[in-house]
Amino acid sequence: MLEKYENGGKYMNKSEFTRAYADKLGVTIKVAEKNLSYLIDTITDCLKNGEYVHISGFATFDLKDKNAREGVNPLNGESLTIPACKAPIVKFSKSYKEIFNK
């Protein structure tokens, strides 16, 4: 079921998305879940192996190095150091973005 998103739009949770995906493919929900899981796992594995993933006309997936930085614990106001890490990033293609701005 679609619920209201804080900006006034609507969102789908994973099971709702999987159901819509299954309908679009004309397959069972179980097959769609497996298909979606394989897609996510493949992208994740590629990123973990240091590969850049480019799906033409849709998006690119990459890892970004984030430097260590100072932060504050919101529970007690104590200063702490947030360690350096790698974070996945997604950049959508220009042609994909244009679909929403016609």
PDB file as gemmi writes it, atoms N, CA and C in Angstrom:
CRYST1    1.000    1.000    1.000  90.00  90.00  90.00 P 1                      
ATOM      1  N   MET A   1       0.839  -1.185   0.000  1.00  0.00           N  
ATOM      2  CA  MET A   1       0.000   0.000   0.000  1.00  0.00           C  
ATOM      3  C   MET A   1       0.882   1.246   0.000  1.00  0.00           C  
ATOM      4  N   LEU A   2       0.562   2.194  -0.843  1.00  0.00           N  
ATOM      5  CA  LEU A   2       1.314   3.432  -0.890  1.00  0.00           C  
ATOM      6  C   LEU A   2       0.897   4.331   0.261  1.00  0.00           C  
ATOM      7  N   GLU A   3       1.873   4.878   0.950  1.00  0.00           N  
ATOM      8  CA  GLU A   3       1.603   5.795   2.047  1.00  0.00           C  
ATOM      9  C   GLU A   3       2.204   7.144   1.706  1.00  0.00           C  
ATOM     10  N   LYS A   4       1.817   8.147   2.461  1.00  0.00           N  
ATOM     11  CA  LYS A   4       2.325   9.496   2.224  1.00  0.00           C  
ATOM     12  C   LYS A   4       3.784   9.591   2.631  1.00  0.00           C  
ATOM     13  N   TYR A   5       4.559  10.277   1.817  1.00  0.00           N  
ATOM     14  CA  TYR A   5       5.957  10.551   2.095  1.00  0.00           C  
ATOM     15  C   TYR A   5       6.006  11.962   2.658  1.00  0.00           C  
ATOM     16  N   GLU A   6       7.009  12.296   3.435  1.00  0.00           N  
ATOM     17  CA  GLU A   6       7.026  13.575   4.122  1.00  0.00           C  
ATOM     18  C   GLU A   6       6.973  14.793   3.208  1.00  0.00           C  
ATOM     19  N   ASN A   7       7.386  14.679   1.940  1.00  0.00           N  
ATOM     20  CA  ASN A   7       7.309  15.832   1.038  1.00  0.00           C  
ATOM     21  C   ASN A   7       5.967  15.896   0.307  1.00  0.00           C  
ATOM     22  N   GLY A   8       5.018  15.060   0.708  1.00  0.00           N  
ATOM     23  CA  GLY A   8       3.692  15.088   0.104  1.00  0.00           C  
ATOM     24  C   GLY A   8       3.494  14.048  -0.978  1.00  0.00           C  
ATOM     25  N   GLY A   9       4.591  13.446  -1.449  1.00  0.00           N  
ATOM     26  CA  GLY A   9       4.493  12.404  -2.463  1.00  0.00           C  
ATOM     27  C   GLY A   9       4.160  11.072  -1.822  1.00  0.00           C  
ATOM     28  N   LYS A  10       4.365  10.001  -2.560  1.00  0.00           N  
ATOM     29  CA  LYS A  10       4.104   8.664  -2.040  1.00  0.00           C  
ATOM     30  C   LYS A  10       5.353   7.823  -2.171  1.00  0.00           C  
ATOM     31  N   TYR A  11       5.445   6.767  -1.395  1.00  0.00           N  
ATOM     32  CA  TYR A  11       6.581   5.853  -1.500  1.00  0.00           C  
ATOM     33  C   TYR A  11       6.094   4.421  -1.446  1.00  0.00           C  
ATOM     34  N   MET A  12       6.960   3.524  -1.906  1.00  0.00           N  
ATOM     35  CA  MET A  12       6.686   2.087  -1.866  1.00  0.00           C  
ATOM     36  C   MET A  12       7.732   1.450  -0.970  1.00  0.00           C  
ATOM     37  N   ASN A  13       7.316   0.471  -0.167  1.00  0.00           N  
ATOM     38  CA  ASN A  13       8.321  -0.303   0.548  1.00  0.00           C  
ATOM     39  C   ASN A  13       8.791  -1.426  -0.370  1.00  0.00           C  
ATOM     40  N   LYS A  14       9.734  -2.230   0.102  1.00  0.00           N  
ATOM     41  CA  LYS A  14      10.338  -3.250  -0.760  1.00  0.00           C  
ATOM     42  C   LYS A  14       9.315  -4.275  -1.258  1.00  0.00           C  
ATOM     43  N   SER A  15       8.410  -4.719  -0.387  1.00  0.00           N  
ATOM     44  CA  SER A  15       7.435  -5.727  -0.822  1.00  0.00           C  
ATOM     45  C   SER A  15       6.453  -5.153  -1.844  1.00  0.00           C  
ATOM     46  N   GLU A  16       6.072  -3.892  -1.694  1.00  0.00           N  
ATOM     47  CA  GLU A  16       5.186  -3.258  -2.671  1.00  0.00           C  
ATOM     48  C   GLU A  16       5.901  -3.082  -4.011  1.00  0.00           C  
ATOM     49  N   PHE A  17       7.172  -2.697  -3.941  1.00  0.00           N  
ATOM     50  CA  PHE A  17       7.950  -2.556  -5.160  1.00  0.00           C  
ATOM     51  C   PHE A  17       8.094  -3.908  -5.857  1.00  0.00           C  
ATOM     52  N   THR A  18       8.384  -4.943  -5.080  1.00  0.00           N  
ATOM     53  CA  THR A  18       8.556  -6.286  -5.643  1.00  0.00           C  
ATOM     54  C   THR A  18       7.275  -6.756  -6.323  1.00  0.00           C  
ATOM     55  N   ARG A  19       6.137  -6.476  -5.723  1.00  0.00           N  
ATOM     56  CA  ARG A  19       4.850  -6.848  -6.319  1.00  0.00           C  
ATOM     57  C   ARG A  19       4.647  -6.126  -7.656  1.00  0.00           C  
ATOM     58  N   ALA A  20       4.946  -4.822  -7.690  1.00  0.00           N  
ATOM     59  CA  ALA A  20       4.809  -4.050  -8.932  1.00  0.00           C  
ATOM     60  C   ALA A  20       5.790  -4.558  -9.996  1.00  0.00           C  
ATOM     61  N   TYR A  21       6.993  -4.909  -9.557  1.00  0.00           N  
ATOM     62  CA  TYR A  21       8.021  -5.455 -10.451  1.00  0.00           C  
ATOM     63  C   TYR A  21       7.564  -6.791 -11.029  1.00  0.00           C  
ATOM     64  N   ALA A  22       6.993  -7.646 -10.193  1.00  0.00           N  
ATOM     65  CA  ALA A  22       6.485  -8.948 -10.638  1.00  0.00           C  
ATOM     66  C   ALA A  22       5.373  -8.764 -11.674  1.00  0.00           C  
ATOM     67  N   ASP A  23       4.478  -7.828 -11.403  1.00  0.00           N  
ATOM     68  CA  ASP A  23       3.394  -7.545 -12.346  1.00  0.00           C  
ATOM     69  C   ASP A  23       3.943  -7.077 -13.692  1.00  0.00           C  
ATOM     70  N   LYS A  24       4.948  -6.205 -13.644  1.00  0.00           N  
ATOM     71  CA  LYS A  24       5.546  -5.670 -14.868  1.00  0.00           C  
ATOM     72  C   LYS A  24       6.228  -6.777 -15.684  1.00  0.00           C  
ATOM     73  N   LEU A  25       6.889  -7.716 -14.983  1.00  0.00           N  
ATOM     74  CA  LEU A  25       7.571  -8.821 -15.659  1.00  0.00           C  
ATOM     75  C   LEU A  25       6.632  -9.958 -16.035  1.00  0.00           C  
ATOM     76  N   GLY A  26       5.461 -10.000 -15.390  1.00  0.00           N  
ATOM     77  CA  GLY A  26       4.529 -11.102 -15.624  1.00  0.00           C  
ATOM     78  C   GLY A  26       5.001 -12.399 -14.983  1.00  0.00           C  
ATOM     79  N   VAL A  27       5.650 -12.267 -13.811  1.00  0.00           N  
ATOM     80  CA  VAL A  27       6.159 -13.439 -13.097  1.00  0.00           C  
ATOM     81  C   VAL A  27       5.600 -13.437 -11.675  1.00  0.00           C  
ATOM     82  N   THR A  28       5.894 -14.490 -10.936  1.00  0.00           N  
ATOM     83  CA  THR A  28       5.440 -14.556  -9.545  1.00  0.00           C  
ATOM     84  C   THR A  28       6.258 -13.599  -8.681  1.00  0.00           C  
ATOM     85  N   ILE A  29       5.726 -13.279  -7.541  1.00  0.00           N  
ATOM     86  CA  ILE A  29       6.429 -12.403  -6.602  1.00  0.00           C  
ATOM     87  C   ILE A  29       7.740 -13.051  -6.166  1.00  0.00           C  
ATOM     88  N   LYS A  30       7.737 -14.353  -5.972  1.00  0.00           N  
ATOM     89  CA  LYS A  30       8.934 -15.069  -5.557  1.00  0.00           C  
ATOM     90  C   LYS A  30      10.048 -14.924  -6.602  1.00  0.00           C  
ATOM     91  N   VAL A  31       9.707 -15.052  -7.877  1.00  0.00           N  
ATOM     92  CA  VAL A  31      10.691 -14.893  -8.956  1.00  0.00           C  
ATOM     93  C   VAL A  31      11.194 -13.454  -8.993  1.00  0.00           C  
ATOM     94  N   ALA A  32      10.296 -12.502  -8.836  1.00  0.00           N  
ATOM     95  CA  ALA A  32      10.681 -11.086  -8.847  1.00  0.00           C  
ATOM     96  C   ALA A  32      11.600 -10.767  -7.672  1.00  0.00           C  
ATOM     97  N   GLU A  33      11.308 -11.322  -6.482  1.00  0.00           N  
ATOM     98  CA  GLU A  33      12.160 -11.112  -5.306  1.00  0.00           C  
ATOM     99  C   GLU A  33      13.567 -11.627  -5.573  1.00  0.00           C  
ATOM    100  N   LYS A  34      13.656 -12.810  -6.161  1.00  0.00           N  
ATOM    101  CA  LYS A  34      14.953 -13.413  -6.456  1.00  0.00           C  
ATOM    102  C   LYS A  34      15.696 -12.568  -7.488  1.00  0.00           C  
ATOM    103  N   ASN A  35      14.990 -12.121  -8.521  1.00  0.00           N  
ATOM    104  CA  ASN A  35      15.570 -11.300  -9.576  1.00  0.00           C  
ATOM    105  C   ASN A  35      16.115  -9.993  -8.995  1.00  0.00           C  
ATOM    106  N   LEU A  36      15.330  -9.316  -8.168  1.00  0.00           N  
ATOM    107  CA  LEU A  36      15.740  -8.065  -7.546  1.00  0.00           C  
ATOM    108  C   LEU A  36      16.927  -8.289  -6.616  1.00  0.00           C  
ATOM    109  N   SER A  37      16.898  -9.372  -5.871  1.00  0.00           N  
ATOM    110  CA  SER A  37      17.994  -9.704  -4.964  1.00  0.00           C  
ATOM    111  C   SER A  37      19.290  -9.927  -5.736  1.00  0.00           C  
ATOM    112  N   TYR A  38      19.213 -10.634  -6.868  1.00  0.00           N  
ATOM    113  CA  TYR A  38      20.399 -10.868  -7.704  1.00  0.00           C  
ATOM    114  C   TYR A  38      20.962  -9.547  -8.230  1.00  0.00           C  
ATOM    115  N   LEU A  39      20.085  -8.643  -8.641  1.00  0.00           N  
ATOM    116  CA  LEU A  39      20.532  -7.344  -9.142  1.00  0.00           C  
ATOM    117  C   LEU A  39      21.282  -6.585  -8.050  1.00  0.00           C  
ATOM    118  N   ILE A  40      20.686  -6.487  -6.875  1.00  0.00           N  
ATOM    119  CA  ILE A  40      21.312  -5.769  -5.762  1.00  0.00           C  
ATOM    120  C   ILE A  40      22.628  -6.431  -5.361  1.00  0.00           C  
ATOM    121  N   ASP A  41      22.635  -7.764  -5.279  1.00  0.00           N  
ATOM    122  CA  ASP A  41      23.850  -8.496  -4.909  1.00  0.00           C  
ATOM    123  C   ASP A  41      24.965  -8.290  -5.929  1.00  0.00           C  
ATOM    124  N   THR A  42      24.621  -8.281  -7.205  1.00  0.00           N  
ATOM    125  CA  THR A  42      25.626  -8.100  -8.255  1.00  0.00           C  
ATOM    126  C   THR A  42      26.241  -6.709  -8.181  1.00  0.00           C  
ATOM    127  N   ILE A  43      25.413  -5.693  -8.029  1.00  0.00           N  
ATOM    128  CA  ILE A  43      25.932  -4.324  -7.897  1.00  0.00           C  
ATOM    129  C   ILE A  43      26.810  -4.222  -6.654  1.00  0.00           C  
ATOM    130  N   THR A  44      26.364  -4.786  -5.541  1.00  0.00           N  
ATOM    131  CA  THR A  44      27.126  -4.756  -4.291  1.00  0.00           C  
ATOM    132  C   THR A  44      28.469  -5.445  -4.453  1.00  0.00           C  
ATOM    133  N   ASP A  45      28.478  -6.634  -5.049  1.00  0.00           N  
ATOM    134  CA  ASP A  45      29.722  -7.374  -5.257  1.00  0.00           C  
ATOM    135  C   ASP A  45      30.698  -6.593  -6.132  1.00  0.00           C  
ATOM    136  N   CYS A  46      30.180  -5.977  -7.189  1.00  0.00           N  
ATOM    137  CA  CYS A  46      31.038  -5.182  -8.069  1.00  0.00           C  
ATOM    138  C   CYS A  46      31.675  -4.021  -7.303  1.00  0.00           C  
ATOM    139  N   LEU A  47      30.886  -3.310  -6.518  1.00  0.00           N  
ATOM    140  CA  LEU A  47      31.411  -2.187  -5.746  1.00  0.00           C  
ATOM    141  C   LEU A  47      32.442  -2.651  -4.721  1.00  0.00           C  
ATOM    142  N   LYS A  48      32.163  -3.781  -4.060  1.00  0.00           N  
ATOM    143  CA  LYS A  48      33.107  -4.318  -3.080  1.00  0.00           C  
ATOM    144  C   LYS A  48      34.425  -4.699  -3.731  1.00  0.00           C  
ATOM    145  N   ASN A  49      34.392  -5.089  -5.008  1.00  0.00           N  
ATOM    146  CA  ASN A  49      35.599  -5.450  -5.750  1.00  0.00           C  
ATOM    147  C   ASN A  49      36.275  -4.239  -6.391  1.00  0.00           C  
ATOM    148  N   GLY A  50      35.793  -3.042  -6.075  1.00  0.00           N  
ATOM    149  CA  GLY A  50      36.406  -1.826  -6.594  1.00  0.00           C  
ATOM    150  C   GLY A  50      35.983  -1.460  -7.999  1.00  0.00           C  
ATOM    151  N   GLU A  51      34.925  -2.072  -8.490  1.00  0.00           N  
ATOM    152  CA  GLU A  51      34.456  -1.781  -9.844  1.00  0.00           C  
ATOM    153  C   GLU A  51      33.425  -0.645  -9.833  1.00  0.00           C  
ATOM    154  N   TYR A  52      33.404   0.086 -10.907  1.00  0.00           N  
ATOM    155  CA  TYR A  52      32.452   1.164 -11.159  1.00  0.00           C  
ATOM    156  C   TYR A  52      31.356   0.563 -12.030  1.00  0.00           C  
ATOM    157  N   VAL A  53      30.100   0.709 -11.660  1.00  0.00           N  
ATOM    158  CA  VAL A  53      28.996   0.105 -12.417  1.00  0.00           C  
ATOM    159  C   VAL A  53      28.249   1.207 -13.161  1.00  0.00           C  
ATOM    160  N   HIS A  54      28.167   1.062 -14.483  1.00  0.00           N  
ATOM    161  CA  HIS A  54      27.460   2.028 -15.315  1.00  0.00           C  
ATOM    162  C   HIS A  54      26.355   1.297 -16.074  1.00  0.00           C  
ATOM    163  N   ILE A  55      25.118   1.673 -15.820  1.00  0.00           N  
ATOM    164  CA  ILE A  55      23.978   1.117 -16.549  1.00  0.00           C  
ATOM    165  C   ILE A  55      23.480   2.245 -17.446  1.00  0.00           C  
ATOM    166  N   SER A  56      23.839   2.165 -18.715  1.00  0.00           N  
ATOM    167  CA  SER A  56      23.559   3.229 -19.669  1.00  0.00           C  
ATOM    168  C   SER A  56      22.081   3.612 -19.673  1.00  0.00           C  
ATOM    169  N   GLY A  57      21.826   4.923 -19.634  1.00  0.00           N  
ATOM    170  CA  GLY A  57      20.459   5.427 -19.658  1.00  0.00           C  
ATOM    171  C   GLY A  57      19.762   5.367 -18.313  1.00  0.00           C  
ATOM    172  N   PHE A  58      20.466   4.899 -17.279  1.00  0.00           N  
ATOM    173  CA  PHE A  58      19.843   4.802 -15.957  1.00  0.00           C  
ATOM    174  C   PHE A  58      20.704   5.456 -14.879  1.00  0.00           C  
ATOM    175  N   ALA A  59      21.824   4.812 -14.494  1.00  0.00           N  
ATOM    176  CA  ALA A  59      22.611   5.341 -13.388  1.00  0.00           C  
ATOM    177  C   ALA A  59      24.005   4.744 -13.361  1.00  0.00           C  
ATOM    178  N   THR A  60      24.872   5.390 -12.573  1.00  0.00           N  
ATOM    179  CA  THR A  60      26.183   4.846 -12.267  1.00  0.00           C  
ATOM    180  C   THR A  60      26.258   4.623 -10.760  1.00  0.00           C  
ATOM    181  N   PHE A  61      26.968   3.587 -10.378  1.00  0.00           N  
ATOM    182  CA  PHE A  61      27.149   3.234  -8.976  1.00  0.00           C  
ATOM    183  C   PHE A  61      28.642   3.219  -8.703  1.00  0.00           C  
ATOM    184  N   ASP A  62      29.062   3.844  -7.618  1.00  0.00           N  
ATOM    185  CA  ASP A  62      30.481   3.916  -7.296  1.00  0.00           C  
ATOM    186  C   ASP A  62      30.637   4.030  -5.788  1.00  0.00           C  
ATOM    187  N   LEU A  63      31.888   3.964  -5.331  1.00  0.00           N  
ATOM    188  CA  LEU A  63      32.185   4.168  -3.919  1.00  0.00           C  
ATOM    189  C   LEU A  63      32.904   5.496  -3.761  1.00  0.00           C  
ATOM    190  N   LYS A  64      32.572   6.202  -2.696  1.00  0.00           N  
ATOM    191  CA  LYS A  64      33.204   7.483  -2.402  1.00  0.00           C  
ATOM    192  C   LYS A  64      33.968   7.332  -1.096  1.00  0.00           C  
ATOM    193  N   ASP A  65      35.215   7.791  -1.081  1.00  0.00           N  
ATOM    194  CA  ASP A  65      35.990   7.796   0.156  1.00  0.00           C  
ATOM    195  C   ASP A  65      35.564   8.996   0.987  1.00  0.00           C  
ATOM    196  N   LYS A  66      35.176   8.739   2.225  1.00  0.00           N  
ATOM    197  CA  LYS A  66      34.799   9.820   3.130  1.00  0.00           C  
ATOM    198  C   LYS A  66      35.887   9.934   4.195  1.00  0.00           C  
ATOM    199  N   ASN A  67      36.369  11.128   4.411  1.00  0.00           N  
ATOM    200  CA  ASN A  67      37.420  11.371   5.395  1.00  0.00           C  
ATOM    201  C   ASN A  67      36.872  11.256   6.814  1.00  0.00           C  
ATOM    202  N   ALA A  68      37.768  11.004   7.748  1.00  0.00           N  
ATOM    203  CA  ALA A  68      37.386  11.017   9.159  1.00  0.00           C  
ATOM    204  C   ALA A  68      36.969  12.448   9.516  1.00  0.00           C  
ATOM    205  N   ARG A  69      36.038  12.568  10.428  1.00  0.00           N  
ATOM    206  CA  ARG A  69      35.568  13.901  10.806  1.00  0.00           C  
ATOM    207  C   ARG A  69      35.084  13.901  12.251  1.00  0.00           C  
ATOM    208  N   GLU A  70      34.973  15.084  12.795  1.00  0.00           N  
ATOM    209  CA  GLU A  70      34.492  15.233  14.163  1.00  0.00           C  
ATOM    210  C   GLU A  70      32.972  15.268  14.153  1.00  0.00           C  
ATOM    211  N   GLY A  71      32.377  14.674  15.169  1.00  0.00           N  
ATOM    212  CA  GLY A  71      30.928  14.667  15.293  1.00  0.00           C  
ATOM    213  C   GLY A  71      30.543  14.809  16.748  1.00  0.00           C  
ATOM    214  N   VAL A  72      29.242  14.820  17.002  1.00  0.00           N  
ATOM    215  CA  VAL A  72      28.727  14.951  18.355  1.00  0.00           C  
ATOM    216  C   VAL A  72      27.715  13.849  18.602  1.00  0.00           C  
ATOM    217  N   ASN A  73      27.846  13.156  19.710  1.00  0.00           N  
ATOM    218  CA  ASN A  73      26.870  12.143  20.110  1.00  0.00           C  
ATOM    219  C   ASN A  73      25.591  12.872  20.510  1.00  0.00           C  
ATOM    220  N   PRO A  74      24.474  12.647  19.809  1.00  0.00           N  
ATOM    221  CA  PRO A  74      23.242  13.380  20.111  1.00  0.00           C  
ATOM    222  C   PRO A  74      22.631  13.011  21.465  1.00  0.00           C  
ATOM    223  N   LEU A  75      23.011  11.871  22.025  1.00  0.00           N  
ATOM    224  CA  LEU A  75      22.453  11.466  23.314  1.00  0.00           C  
ATOM    225  C   LEU A  75      23.063  12.208  24.488  1.00  0.00           C  
ATOM    226  N   ASN A  76      24.382  12.481  24.394  1.00  0.00           N  
ATOM    227  CA  ASN A  76      25.026  13.117  25.546  1.00  0.00           C  
ATOM    228  C   ASN A  76      25.839  14.358  25.187  1.00  0.00           C  
ATOM    229  N   GLY A  77      25.876  14.747  23.917  1.00  0.00           N  
ATOM    230  CA  GLY A  77      26.589  15.943  23.497  1.00  0.00           C  
ATOM    231  C   GLY A  77      28.103  15.790  23.469  1.00  0.00           C  
ATOM    232  N   GLU A  78      28.605  14.588  23.687  1.00  0.00           N  
ATOM    233  CA  GLU A  78      30.039  14.322  23.713  1.00  0.00           C  
ATOM    234  C   GLU A  78      30.632  14.370  22.303  1.00  0.00           C  
ATOM    235  N   SER A  79      31.834  14.942  22.177  1.00  0.00           N  
ATOM    236  CA  SER A  79      32.527  14.960  20.888  1.00  0.00           C  
ATOM    237  C   SER A  79      33.070  13.569  20.595  1.00  0.00           C  
ATOM    238  N   LEU A  80      33.094  13.228  19.309  1.00  0.00           N  
ATOM    239  CA  LEU A  80      33.671  11.953  18.920  1.00  0.00           C  
ATOM    240  C   LEU A  80      34.206  12.069  17.508  1.00  0.00           C  
ATOM    241  N   THR A  81      35.091  11.142  17.150  1.00  0.00           N  
ATOM    242  CA  THR A  81      35.642  11.114  15.804  1.00  0.00           C  
ATOM    243  C   THR A  81      34.919  10.037  15.007  1.00  0.00           C  
ATOM    244  N   ILE A  82      34.360  10.448  13.894  1.00  0.00           N  
ATOM    245  CA  ILE A  82      33.709   9.504  12.987  1.00  0.00           C  
ATOM    246  C   ILE A  82      34.812   9.025  12.040  1.00  0.00           C  
ATOM    247  N   PRO A  83      35.087   7.710  12.013  1.00  0.00           N  
ATOM    248  CA  PRO A  83      36.214   7.216  11.213  1.00  0.00           C  
ATOM    249  C   PRO A  83      35.981   7.350   9.705  1.00  0.00           C  
ATOM    250  N   ALA A  84      37.082   7.358   8.969  1.00  0.00           N  
ATOM    251  CA  ALA A  84      37.015   7.376   7.506  1.00  0.00           C  
ATOM    252  C   ALA A  84      36.330   6.098   7.034  1.00  0.00           C  
ATOM    253  N   CYS A  85      35.627   6.193   5.913  1.00  0.00           N  
ATOM    254  CA  CYS A  85      34.925   5.017   5.391  1.00  0.00           C  
ATOM    255  C   CYS A  85      34.680   5.191   3.899  1.00  0.00           C  
ATOM    256  N   LYS A  86      34.170   4.156   3.293  1.00  0.00           N  
ATOM    257  CA  LYS A  86      33.732   4.202   1.893  1.00  0.00           C  
ATOM    258  C   LYS A  86      32.204   4.176   1.906  1.00  0.00           C  
ATOM    259  N   ALA A  87      31.603   5.007   1.082  1.00  0.00           N  
ATOM    260  CA  ALA A  87      30.145   5.067   1.017  1.00  0.00           C  
ATOM    261  C   ALA A  87      29.689   4.892  -0.429  1.00  0.00           C  
ATOM    262  N   PRO A  88      28.678   4.053  -0.664  1.00  0.00           N  
ATOM    263  CA  PRO A  88      28.180   3.894  -2.028  1.00  0.00           C  
ATOM    264  C   PRO A  88      27.434   5.150  -2.469  1.00  0.00           C  
ATOM    265  N   ILE A  89      27.616   5.509  -3.736  1.00  0.00           N  
ATOM    266  CA  ILE A  89      26.890   6.648  -4.301  1.00  0.00           C  
ATOM    267  C   ILE A  89      26.233   6.215  -5.613  1.00  0.00           C  
ATOM    268  N   VAL A  90      25.122   6.866  -5.918  1.00  0.00           N  
ATOM    269  CA  VAL A  90      24.393   6.613  -7.161  1.00  0.00           C  
ATOM    270  C   VAL A  90      24.200   7.953  -7.862  1.00  0.00           C  
ATOM    271  N   LYS A  91      24.532   7.991  -9.135  1.00  0.00           N  
ATOM    272  CA  LYS A  91      24.275   9.187  -9.943  1.00  0.00           C  
ATOM    273  C   LYS A  91      23.412   8.767 -11.115  1.00  0.00           C  
ATOM    274  N   PHE A  92      22.253   9.391 -11.229  1.00  0.00           N  
ATOM    275  CA  PHE A  92      21.348   9.057 -12.322  1.00  0.00           C  
ATOM    276  C   PHE A  92      21.765   9.795 -13.585  1.00  0.00           C  
ATOM    277  N   SER A  93      21.548   9.141 -14.727  1.00  0.00           N  
ATOM    278  CA  SER A  93      21.942   9.717 -16.015  1.00  0.00           C  
ATOM    279  C   SER A  93      21.038  10.901 -16.374  1.00  0.00           C  
ATOM    280  N   LYS A  94      21.569  11.743 -17.219  1.00  0.00           N  
ATOM    281  CA  LYS A  94      20.819  12.911 -17.682  1.00  0.00           C  
ATOM    282  C   LYS A  94      19.531  12.479 -18.377  1.00  0.00           C  
ATOM    283  N   SER A  95      19.617  11.453 -19.234  1.00  0.00           N  
ATOM    284  CA  SER A  95      18.429  11.006 -19.963  1.00  0.00           C  
ATOM    285  C   SER A  95      17.359  10.449 -19.018  1.00  0.00           C  
ATOM    286  N   TYR A  96      17.794   9.796 -17.945  1.00  0.00           N  
ATOM    287  CA  TYR A  96      16.822   9.267 -16.970  1.00  0.00           C  
ATOM    288  C   TYR A  96      16.154  10.413 -16.207  1.00  0.00           C  
ATOM    289  N   LYS A  97      16.933  11.416 -15.817  1.00  0.00           N  
ATOM    290  CA  LYS A  97      16.381  12.573 -15.101  1.00  0.00           C  
ATOM    291  C   LYS A  97      15.373  13.336 -15.965  1.00  0.00           C  
ATOM    292  N   GLU A  98      15.658  13.392 -17.273  1.00  0.00           N  
ATOM    293  CA  GLU A  98      14.781  14.138 -18.188  1.00  0.00           C  
ATOM    294  C   GLU A  98      13.371  13.538 -18.263  1.00  0.00           C  
ATOM    295  N   ILE A  99      13.241  12.245 -17.994  1.00  0.00           N  
ATOM    296  CA  ILE A  99      11.927  11.590 -18.013  1.00  0.00           C  
ATOM    297  C   ILE A  99      10.964  12.279 -17.044  1.00  0.00           C  
ATOM    298  N   PHE A 100      11.490  12.782 -15.934  1.00  0.00           N  
ATOM    299  CA  PHE A 100      10.658  13.376 -14.883  1.00  0.00           C  
ATOM    300  C   PHE A 100      10.448  14.866 -15.037  1.00  0.00           C  
ATOM    301  N   ASN A 101      11.055  15.453 -16.043  1.00  0.00           N  
ATOM    302  CA  ASN A 101      10.967  16.899 -16.214  1.00  0.00           C  
ATOM    303  C   ASN A 101      10.450  17.291 -17.596  1.00  0.00           C  
ATOM    304  N   LYS A 102       9.552  16.505 -18.128  1.00  0.00           N  
ATOM    305  CA  LYS A 102       8.967  16.813 -19.450  1.00  0.00           C  
ATOM    306  C   LYS A 102       7.682  17.555 -19.276  1.00  0.00           C  
TER     307      LYS A 102                                                      
END                                                                             
